[in-house]
Amino acid sequence: MENKLMIFENEAFGKVRTLNLNGEPWFVAADVCKALELGNPSMTVERLDDDEKGISTIDTLGGKQRMAIINEPGLYSLVITSRKPEAKAFKRWITHEVIPAIRKHGAYMTKSVLEQVLENPELVLLMAQRMLEEQRKNELLQQELRLAKPKADFYDAFIHPECCTNLRATAKELKVPEKMFTAFLIRKRYLYRAPSGTLLPYAKPASDGLFFVKDYIAVNGHQGVYTLVTPKGKSLFLTMLGEIA
């Protein structure tokens, strides 16, 4: 699949190439691995879940190349595995600048973009039109959020995606093997395995704010959901696992 790139640049982390696929941010895995000082990007990406990674055709100096890309949950998984002290700062840059820029405007005003604008004034008009379209979409979304304010307030207070991690990353944070962690959650009836094989929370743990189920759209267009553990859930499971250790 071929998509238009957006390049984000940071003095500390270098350049990260991104794609906007169906409204969701995806990142060139090699760039993320380089920023986090993770060796062998191919092997690193191989360890991610299937719904956290994909392949896309990317324009490079050597021509078009098929490259591994990762989505937002995949990026968080790599941040957890990085031993680089600046990994937390990298995550903050991505979550506070890059992702909002992709979702709100579809553009990021880096030095290279400014140079393009100076060379091609028509680009300003195109960017303005795109931003106007996005602002209209955002206005509609804001109306929907106002109608669903109680639910939105709950999400903001307890399950902001930046604070949640998938099951694999949570197991690493709690320093337990992933299979042991998921078996524990199933045995304690916090999670069940759907016919599709996806692990989902029972209604009560989800309503108690221990989990957050998020939709995703894969590169091939496949739609699905995955389970994230909230900070409240992590705190509870850390205590429970400590008691049985």
N, C-alpha and C positions, 0 to 999 in steps of 0.2 A: 504494500500500500504506500503511495507517495503522498507526502503532505508538505505544506509550507512550513519552514522553520522560523522560530523566533529565538534570537540569541540574547542571553542575559549575561552580563559581565560584572564581576566583583574583583576588587584588587586582591583580596585574600584568597579567593577560590578559583579565579580564572573565569573561563567561559563555560556556560552550560547551555546546550542546545535543547530547545523544547518544542513540543507540538501540542496543538489544541485539537483533540479528537472527541467529537460529540460533546463539546463543552467541558471536557475533563483534561487536565494537564498531564502530559507524558514527557519524560526526560530521556535524553540519550544516555544509556547506561555507562558508556565509557567515560563521559564527562563527569558524571556523579562519582564514579569510582576514583577518578583522578583527583577530584576535589577532596574526597575523604581518605585518600591515600590507601585505597584497597587494591591490592595486586590482582592480576589476571581477571579482567572484567567478565570474560566468558564463564569461568568457573564460579565467580561470585553471583552472577545472574542465574546460573543454573540452579542454585540453591533456593531461589525464590519460588513461591507458589505460582501455578500457571496463570492465575488471575491477576498477578502482580507484574507480569512481563509480556513483551510482544516483540514483533519485528516490523520495521518500517524502512522504506527507501529514503535515504538521506542524501542531499546534495553535499559533496565534499570537493576539495581542491582536485582530487583524483577522479572526479566524476560521481555518478550516482552509485551509492553503496547500500546494501541491506545491512542495517545495524540493529542491535538489541536496544529496546526502549523499556522503561519501567514507569509505572503509574505512581500516584501519591503514596499508597500503602507500601509499595515496593521500595520507594525512596526511604520511608521511615524505617523499614527493615534494615536497609543498608546503613543508615545512621547509627542504629543500635550496635551493629557489628564493628563499626569503625573505632579504632583506638586513638584517632587523632584528637588532641585536646580541643581543637576548634570545631569538632563535629556539631556541637550544640549551636554554635554561632552560624554554621552553615544551614542547619535546619531552620533557624530563625529567619535567615535571609530568604530562604525558599518560601516559607510559610507566610512571612509578613510582606514580602515585596514581589517575588516572582509569581507565585500562584494568584494573588489578587490582581496583578497586572494582566495575566493571561485571561482570567475570567471576566474582568470588568471591561477591559479595553482591547484585548487582543494585540497589544503593542507595549513596548517597553522603551522609554526614551533614553537609550544609552548614547554614548559618544558617536558610535557608528551610525545610529539612526539619525542623530542630529546632522551629521555630515551628509547623509543621503537627502535629508530635507533641504539643505542648502543647495545641493546640486540639482535637485528636482523639486521645485516649489509645488508642483501638482500633487506631490505626495502628501502635503499638508491637507489638501482638500479630501483626498482619499481617507486619510487617517481621521479627519474630523467627521466624515460621513459614517465611518465605522464606529467611532465613539458615540455618535448620536444614536445609532441603531442600538448599541449596547445600553445606553442610558435609558432608552425607551423600554428595553427589556427589563432593566433593573427597576424601573418605575412600576411595571406590572408585578414584578417579584415582590417589591415592597408592599404593594397592596395586598398580595396574598399573605405575606408575613404578618401584616396588621390583623388580618382576619384570623390568623393562627397564632396570635401573640403568646398565649399561655404555653403552647408547645414549643415555640421558638425560645421563650425564656428558659424553659427547662433544658433545652439543648445547649444554650449559651452557658448555663450555670454548671451543668454536669457532664455533658458529652460533646464538648467542642472537639472536632476531629483531630486538631493538633495535639490534644492531650490523650487521645486514645491510640491503642496499638492493636495490631492483629494478634492472633493466638500465638503465632511463632515468636514474634517480638516480645510479647508479654512473658512467655516462658523464659526467654533469655534474660529479661529484666529481673524475674523472680529467681533466676539461677536454678531452674529445674528443666529436665529434658522435655521437649515439646510433647512427645507421645505420652509421657507420664502426666503432664499437665492436662491434656485434653481428656485422658482416661479418668482423671480425678474429677473434672467438671461434669463428665457424663455420669459417672458413678454417683455423684452428689446431686444429680438431676438439675444441674444448671444449664446444660446443653444437651441437645439430641442431634442425631444425624438424620438429615432429610433424605428422601429417596434418591435425590441427585448426588448425595454424598457430602453435601455442605453441612457444616456444623452450625446450628442455630440455637439461640437461647429459648428456654421456656418463657411463657408469658410473664410470670411473676418476676423472675430475675431481670427481665428486660424492663418491666415497668418500675422496678426498684432502682433503676439507673446503674445496674452493674455492667450492662452490655449496650452496644449501639450497632444496629444492623444497617449497613450502607449499601446502596445500589452501585453497580459498576457496569460499564460497557467496555468490552474487550476490543482489541484492534480489529478483530474479524467481525465485529458487530454483535457478538454474543452478549446477552444481558444476564445479569445475575446479582447475587448479594453475597456479602461476606460479613463476618462478625468481628467487631472491635470490642476490646475490653476498656472500660472507663477507669479513671483514677479511683473512683469509689470501689469498683470491682477489684482492681489490683490490690488495694489496701486490705480488703476482706480476704482475698485468696492468699495473700502473703501471711496473714495471721493464721488462717486455717492450715496452710502447709507447714508453718512453723510448729503448730501444735502436734502434728502427726510425724514430724521429722525425728 
